[in-house]
Amino acid sequence: MTTTANSNPSGHPIFDKYTRGWLSRNTGFSRTYISRISTGKLPLTRSFVYRVCYRLKLLESELFLPDQGGDVNPNSPTPALAQSKITEGEIKG
């Protein structure tokens, strides 16, 4: 599950903790999409952050840097919000 083989120019902890393949299998996002986010070619989106936090059942602040990636909110109770307001059928990628 852990890797150092993937480069992580974005600096987000999630890309140091998990391989792109593992994230793809466990979040439903394509490996290519995850790779583009991890290299900074695409910005983070709220839908990406919500789905990843929901699927991994981890807080946003554990996976993403607060001052990078656009609209990431380090104080967001993402898993609780995801469990109470977003059902798995509503998550779109």
N, C-alpha and C positions, 0 to 999 in steps of 0.2 A: 504494500500500500504506500509506503514512503519512497521517495525518489530524490536523487540529486542529479539525475541524467538530463531532465528537462531544464532548459534555461528559464529563468523567471525574471525578466526585465521589469515586470509590473511591480514586483516586490511583495505582492499579496501572499500572506502565509499559506493560503490554500494550495498554491502551486508548489510550495516546498513540502507540504504534508502528503499530497496525493498525486499520483500520475494522471496524465490526461486521459489515458485509457480507462482507468478506474473511475475517474469523475464522469466520463461519458457513460459508462455502464450504469452508474448509480444515480445519475441525474436526468438522463435522457437527452442531454445535449450532445451534438456530434463532437467527435474528437477534434475536428477541424475548427469548429466554432470555439471550443475551449482553448485550443492552441492560439487562435487569434486574440482572444482576450488575455491570455497569459503573456503573450509577447507585446501587448499594447497596440496591436493593429486595430483592434476594436475596443471601444470603451465598455466598462461595466454598465449594465442596465439594472433597473430595479427588478425586473422579472427574472434575470439571471441570479441576482443575489437572493431573492426570495425563494426561488426553486432550490438552489443549492443548500441554503440554510434549512429549508423545510425537509428536504430529502436526507440530509446528513444529521438533522436534529441538533445543530450547533448554532451558537449565537453569531451574528454578523461580525462582531468585534473579534471573534476567534479566527475568522477566515479572511477578512479583508482589512486593508489599511484605511483609517478614517479620513486622511487628507488626500487620497488619490482615488482615481476611478470614478470621478463625477459625483453622483448623488448617493454615495454610500454613507449611511448614518451609523456611527459606531455605537450609539445608544439605543438603536432599534431593537426591540424585543422580537426579532424576526420569527423564531420558532413559535412563540406564543401567538403572535399575530397570524402566522400561517395556519396554525391549528384552529384558531377561532374564526378567522374570516375567509380563508382561502382553502377550498377543498381541492383535492388532487385533480379533479376533473376541470377545475377552473384555471389551472396552471398551463400556460402556453409557452412554447419555446420558440 
